[in-house]
Amino acid sequence: MTASGQQRTASGSVAPAWVRRPASLASAVTAELVQRIVGGVHPSGTSLPPEPALCEAFAVSRTVIREAVKVLQEKGLVQVRQGAGTVVTPPAMWNILDELVLGSVIAEDDSLTVLDDLVVTRRLLESDMALVAAKTADQDTVDRLRELVDLMDEQVDDAVAYRELDQAFHDTIMQASGNRIARGVVRALESQVGNTARYVGKNERALCVASNKGHRRVQERIAAHDPTGAAEAMSAHITEAWLVRRTGSTAPSRLDR
């Protein structure tokens, strides 16, 4: 320990601050290793450093390292092989829906391919839920959607309030569809990328105004009990809203489906 109570590694260097929080040691080591694997510091097909080296690098015990490796296995990032140690798996084996994995992949993905695919997935699921909602929505749901669209028109200058109403609008449709699986997938994806700057984009009045025109088209088609129109309106809305937020230099060709 140093005079100030800081922990030193065996080599004498001061351990980073997060290492000195015992309750979060394993999760902190896991998060760092996820970033290193996704970022290519430990490429697929190679082995992680042996336990003693990881203990030294993170200034933690073997118990902490083993717990972190166990979690990495659960996320699909590594396999423990006899005689080969802990081997990093190919990206196709990673649990891309895991919060740590998805966040790290997005951070490393300059092409925005992962976010484009996320938007396509959301578009497919929400379009189908809008189609079902247009068939089954009762008057209370129709009134609630109209109310939310009107409130969003009033909140286009307040990005935070607008976003909350936006989420409520989409969730009302998802609940009306009765598809709990699809709703769960969309909500999980949104919760994991909702605070990601690359996904959220800029908070500008003009973008909110344009977005709410898409909401109103969806609301009108559901109120008219037009399943095909509601699905098409939702698909167009999600695509258009993403394209105005998307800031990458690459063409969004994966959206053309």
N, C-alpha and C positions, 0 to 999 in steps of 0.2 A: 504493500500500500504506500502511496505517497503521503507527504505531510498533510495534504488537504483531504485525504481519505480516498483518493482515486486509486483504482486497481491497476496494477501493472502486469503485463504478460511476462512469461519466463525470460524473454529477451530484453526486458527492461522498458519497453515502450508502454505508454499510457493507453489503456483500453478505451475504446469509444464510450460515450455516455450511455448509450442504450444497453451496453453490456452490464452495467451496474444496476440493472433493474431485474432482480432474480425472477420475479413472477412472470416476466415476459421474455425470458432468455430464449426458450425454444422457439416461440413464435417469431421473435426478432431474427434469430439465425435462419429460420425457415424463409422468411420474407427476403432476406438478403440472398440466400441461395437461389430462390426462385428468380430474382432479378438477374443473377449471374448466369443461370442456365439459359433463360430466355434471351439475354443479351449476348450470348455466345462466348462468355468467358470460359464456360465449361460446355463445349460443343457436344451435340448428339453423338453417341458412340464412344465417347471418352469416359474415363472414370473420374469420379470426384476424388480430391486428395484424401489420403487415408485418415482415419480418425485422429491420430496424434497431431497431424498437420492442421486439421480443422479445429481441434481443441486449442492449439497454439494461436491460430489465426483469429479466432473469436474470443479467446480467453475464457473458455467455458469447459465444463467437465464432459467426459465421454457420455454421460447420461443425457445431457442436453443435446449433444450431437446426434445420438441415436434416436432421440425423440424427433428431432428435426428431419432426419432421414426417413423416419417412419411416415411423417406427414408428407414429405416429397413423394414417397411411394404411393400414398393415397391419392395424390393429385396427378399421378401418372407420369411424373417427370423423371423418375429414376427406377431402376431395378437392381436388386442386390443379387449378384451372380457369384456362385461358388468359384473361387480362384481368380475372379476378375474384379472383385470389389463392388462398389456402387456405381453403376453405369447409367449415364444420361440417355434417356430414350428419345426417339424421333418425335418431332412436334405433333405428328398425327396421333400419338398416344397420350398427349397431354389432355387434361380435363379443362377444356377452354372455357367452360361455364364457371369454373372456380374463380372467385373474386381476385385472388392474388395473381393467378395465371393470366386471366383476361386483362387485368390492369397492366401487367408487365408487357404482355404481347402488344397491347395498344400503344404503349409508350415507345416500343421499338419499331412499330410499323409505320414508316414514313410514307408508304404507298396508300395508307388508309384502307387497305383491303379488308382487314378484320372489321372495321366499323361499317364499311359498305355491306359486308355479309350480314352483320348484325341488323342493319336497317332492312335488308331484304327479308331476313327471318321475321322481323317485327311486322313488316308489310304483309307478308303472307298470312301470318296468324291474325293480325288485327283486321285485315280485309275480310277474312272468313267470319270473324266474330261480328263485324258490322253487318255482313249479309244475314247472319242468324238473328241479330238484334232487330233488323228491319222486319223480320217475319214475326217476332215474338214480343216486341216492345209494347208495354201497356201505356196508358195515357200519362201515368206518373213519370215514367221514364222519358217519354217524349217531352213533357213539360220541363223536366229537370235538364235535359240536354239544351233546350231552347234557353232556359235561364242561365246556364253556364256560358253559352255562346254570347249572350247579351252582356253578362258580367265581364267576359274577356274583352269585349269591345270597350268597356269602361276602364280597363286596367292595362291598356297597351303601353302606357308610360311607366308602369311599375313592373319590371321584369320578374321580380320574385313573386308578386301576387299573381301575375299572368301565368307563370309556370305552374303554380299550385292549382289554378283553375284548369289549365291544360291537362294536367295529370288526372284531375277529377273527371273531366270530360271523357277521356279515353277509358278510364276505369269504369265509368258508368256503362259504357257500351260493352265492355268486356264482361261485366257482371250480368248485363241483360242477355248476353249470349248463352250464359249458363255453362260455358266451357272453362272449368276450373283449371284444367291442365294448361291450356293455351294462355290463360290469364296469368298463371303462376310463372310460366316461362318468360313472358313479356315483362312482368313486374320484377323478376329476378335480374334480367338483363338491364332494365332501366335503372334499378337500384345500384348496379355495379358500375355503370358508366354515366350516371346522372350528374356527377360532379366532375367529369372529365372535360377539360377545356376543349379538346379536339372534337368531342361529341356535342357539347352544349353550344359552342360557337359564340358569336357576339350577341349581346343583349341590346338590340336596337328597336326603336318604336316601329320602324317600317317593316321589320321582320315579323314583329308580333301582329301587325295589321294584316300582312299577307297570310300569315299562318291561320289567323282566325277566319279568313275567307274560306279556307279549306275546311275548317271545323263546321262552318255554317252549311257548306254544301253537304257534308256528311249528315248533319242534323236534319236537313230538309229531306234527304232521301230516306232516312229512317222514319221521320214523321209521315212520309208518304207511303210507308211500308213497301218500299222499292228495293228488294234485296240486291239485285244486280247493280243498281245505281249506287247503293250504299257501299258495296264492296269496291266499285270503281272509284268512288269519291274518296274512300279511305286510302286506297292504294296511291292515288294521285297526291293526296295531302301529305302522306308520310314521305313520299319520294321528293316532292317539291320542298318540303320543310327541311329535309336533309341537304339538298343541293344548295340551298342558300346559306346553310351553316358550314358546309364543307369547305375547308381551306387548303386542301392538298393540291399539289401541282399536277398530279396524275389524273388521267381521265377516269370518271366513275363508270367504267364499262361493265362492271359486275352488276350494276343496277338495271342494265338492259336485259330484262328477262320477261 
